[in-house]
Amino acid sequence: MFGSIMNTFNPGIKISKGQEMGYFAFGGSTIVMLVDKNLIKIDQDIIENTKKKDLRLM
């Protein structure tokens, strides 16, 4: 996984084939769990501690 995409080109400037336009900055991660809604219960402390990050419960 990667954390972000870094663009290194300036819009409006002509670039050549093969020239760098950007790169992936590593450092992010993604975890996806697909389970039945009533199958598991996530402890409240885990939910609270991950609100500072990017946790989505659907």
C-alpha positions in Angstrom: 0.0 0.0 0.0 1.0 3.6 -0.3 0.3 6.7 1.7 -0.1 9.3 -1.0 0.6 10.2 -4.6 3.2 12.9 -5.1 3.0 14.9 -8.3 6.3 16.3 -9.5 5.3 18.0 -12.7 3.9 21.5 -13.3 0.6 21.7 -15.2 1.1 23.5 -18.5 4.7 22.5 -18.9 5.4 20.1 -21.8 6.7 16.7 -20.7 8.3 13.9 -22.7 7.4 10.3 -22.9 9.0 8.4 -20.0 9.6 11.6 -18.0 8.6 11.5 -14.3 5.2 13.0 -13.5 5.0 11.8 -9.9 5.6 8.9 -7.5 3.9 6.9 -4.8 4.9 7.8 -1.2 4.8 4.7 0.9 3.6 4.7 4.5 -0.1 4.1 4.5 -2.0 0.9 5.1 -5.5 -0.4 4.6 -7.3 -3.1 6.5 -10.8 -4.3 5.4 -12.9 -6.7 7.3 -16.2 -8.0 5.8 -18.3 -9.8 8.4 -22.0 -10.1 9.2 -23.2 -7.1 11.2 -24.3 -9.2 14.1 -21.4 -11.7 14.1 -18.7 -9.6 16.0 -18.7 -6.7 18.4 -15.7 -4.4 18.4 -14.6 -3.2 21.8 -15.4 0.5 22.4 -11.8 1.2 23.4 -10.6 0.1 20.0 -13.2 2.3 18.3 -12.2 5.3 20.4 -8.4 4.8 19.9 -8.8 4.6 16.1 -11.0 7.7 15.7 -7.8 9.6 15.5 -7.0 7.7 12.3 -9.4 6.6 9.6 -11.7 3.8 10.8 -15.1 3.4 9.1 -17.7 1.1 10.6 -20.5 0.4 8.1 
